[in-house]
Amino acid sequence: MCRRLLEDTRVAILPGGDFGRSPEELTARLAYVDFNGKAAIEALESRLDNTPLEEDFLKRNCGNVIEAIERICDWLIGGKQT
């Protein structure tokens, strides 16, 4: 499944078996690392209130991660490929 996801969407995940999980569990590990953490923290610190983050904030600061999640969701529910 992980190889097929990569081929179809260009999003990489690792099978849970690589981390000691049983292959029968059909688990996978995701890493949310494709963003500039320093810039995101600085943007958070510059906020004047403690309101929940809006989607636009996430798109500006973690756009690649959001795009990857959307690709995975599209692939799972509709077989949409990029």
C-alpha positions in Angstrom: 0.0 0.0 0.0 2.8 2.4 0.9 4.6 1.9 -2.4 1.3 2.3 -4.4 0.5 5.5 -2.5 3.9 6.9 -3.4 3.5 5.9 -7.0 0.0 7.3 -7.3 0.4 10.5 -5.3 4.1 11.2 -4.7 3.4 11.1 -0.9 5.7 8.8 1.1 4.6 7.0 4.2 6.3 4.0 5.9 4.6 0.6 6.7 4.1 -0.1 10.4 6.1 -3.3 9.9 9.2 -1.1 9.7 8.5 0.0 13.3 7.8 -3.5 14.7 4.1 -3.6 14.1 2.5 -6.8 12.7 1.9 -6.6 8.9 -1.6 -7.9 9.5 -2.5 -4.6 11.2 -2.1 -2.6 8.0 -0.7 0.3 9.9 1.6 3.1 8.6 3.6 5.9 10.0 3.4 9.5 8.8 5.9 12.2 9.4 4.7 15.8 9.3 8.1 17.4 8.6 7.8 19.2 5.3 7.5 22.8 6.6 9.6 25.5 8.1 9.1 25.0 11.9 10.9 28.1 12.9 8.8 30.3 10.6 5.6 28.6 11.9 6.6 29.2 15.5 7.5 32.8 14.8 4.1 33.3 13.2 2.4 31.7 16.2 4.3 34.0 18.6 3.3 37.1 16.7 -0.4 36.4 17.1 -2.1 38.7 19.6 -4.8 36.4 20.8 -5.2 32.8 21.7 -8.0 32.0 19.2 -7.9 28.7 17.2 -5.8 28.7 14.1 -7.6 29.3 10.9 -7.1 27.2 7.8 -5.3 30.1 6.1 -2.6 30.1 8.8 -2.0 26.4 8.2 -1.9 26.8 4.4 0.6 29.6 4.7 2.9 27.9 7.1 2.4 24.1 6.5 1.1 24.1 2.9 3.1 21.0 1.8 1.8 19.0 4.7 -1.8 19.9 4.0 -1.4 19.2 0.3 0.0 15.7 1.2 -2.8 14.9 3.5 -5.4 16.0 0.9 -3.7 13.8 -1.7 -3.9 10.8 0.7 -7.6 11.5 1.4 -8.4 11.9 -2.3 -6.5 8.6 -3.0 -8.3 6.7 -0.3 -11.8 7.9 -1.1 -11.7 8.3 -4.8 -8.6 7.0 -6.4 -7.7 10.5 -7.5 -4.1 10.6 -8.7 -1.6 13.4 -9.3 
